[in-house]
């Protein structure tokens, strides 16, 4: 078993995973209507955004109507995709 600074490597990886998940939950997102407005302003279709985020087209629709909120790494990818669309 590999040890880093006295902490077994598998335990260290578990802590890093936990920290990554906590940070992903803190990623701010605009209100659902603003999410849709960002996508439409960039002339992107739901499927294009879904492909980038790694979810289905109906899931993007649910994010934009407030029926569902992305979590974890999906939330981070969605926030990054929206930010990229804002710059278009």
C-alpha positions as CSV (number, residue, x, y, z in Angstrom):
1,X,0.0,0.0,0.0
2,X,1.3,3.4,-1.0
3,X,1.5,6.0,1.8
4,X,1.7,9.8,1.3
5,X,2.6,11.9,4.3
6,X,1.6,9.0,6.6
7,X,-1.9,8.7,5.0
8,X,-2.6,5.5,3.0
9,X,-3.2,6.2,-0.7
10,X,-6.7,4.8,-0.9
11,X,-7.8,6.9,2.1
12,X,-6.2,10.0,0.5
13,X,-8.1,9.4,-2.7
14,X,-11.3,9.1,-0.8
15,X,-10.7,12.4,0.8
16,X,-9.9,14.0,-2.5
17,X,-13.1,12.6,-4.0
18,X,-15.1,13.9,-1.1
19,X,-13.6,17.4,-1.4
20,X,-14.2,17.4,-5.2
21,X,-17.9,16.5,-4.6
22,X,-18.3,19.3,-2.0
23,X,-16.7,21.9,-4.3
24,X,-19.0,20.8,-7.2
25,X,-22.1,21.3,-5.0
26,X,-20.9,24.9,-4.4
27,X,-20.7,25.8,-8.1
28,X,-23.1,28.7,-8.6
29,X,-25.7,28.5,-11.3
30,X,-28.0,31.2,-12.7
31,X,-31.7,30.9,-12.2
32,X,-33.4,28.4,-14.5
33,X,-34.9,31.1,-16.8
34,X,-31.5,32.7,-17.2
35,X,-29.9,29.4,-18.1
36,X,-32.4,29.1,-21.0
37,X,-31.8,32.7,-22.0
38,X,-28.0,32.1,-22.1
39,X,-28.4,29.0,-24.3
40,X,-30.9,30.8,-26.7
41,X,-28.7,33.9,-26.9
42,X,-25.8,31.7,-28.1
43,X,-28.2,30.0,-30.6
44,X,-27.4,26.6,-29.1
45,X,-29.9,23.8,-29.1
46,X,-30.7,21.7,-26.0
47,X,-29.1,18.6,-27.6
48,X,-25.7,20.4,-28.2
49,X,-25.6,21.5,-24.5
50,X,-26.7,18.0,-23.4
51,X,-23.8,16.4,-25.3
52,X,-21.3,18.7,-23.8
53,X,-22.6,18.3,-20.2
54,X,-23.1,14.5,-20.6
55,X,-26.8,14.3,-19.9
56,X,-29.9,13.8,-22.1
57,X,-31.8,16.6,-23.9
58,X,-34.8,16.3,-21.6
59,X,-32.5,16.8,-18.6
60,X,-31.3,20.1,-20.0
61,X,-35.0,21.1,-20.4
62,X,-35.7,20.2,-16.8
63,X,-32.7,22.3,-15.7
64,X,-34.0,25.3,-17.6
65,X,-37.6,25.0,-16.2
66,X,-36.4,24.4,-12.6
67,X,-37.9,20.9,-12.4
68,X,-34.4,19.5,-11.7
69,X,-31.0,20.8,-10.4
70,X,-27.7,19.3,-11.6
71,X,-25.5,17.8,-8.9
72,X,-21.8,16.9,-8.4
73,X,-19.6,16.9,-11.5
74,X,-22.6,17.3,-13.8
75,X,-23.3,20.6,-12.0
76,X,-19.7,21.7,-12.6
77,X,-19.8,20.7,-16.3
78,X,-23.1,22.5,-16.8
79,X,-21.9,25.7,-15.1
80,X,-18.8,25.7,-17.3
81,X,-20.8,25.1,-20.5
82,X,-23.1,28.0,-19.6
83,X,-20.2,30.2,-19.0
84,X,-18.7,29.3,-22.3
85,X,-22.1,30.0,-24.0
86,X,-22.2,33.5,-22.3
87,X,-18.9,34.3,-24.1
88,X,-20.2,33.4,-27.6
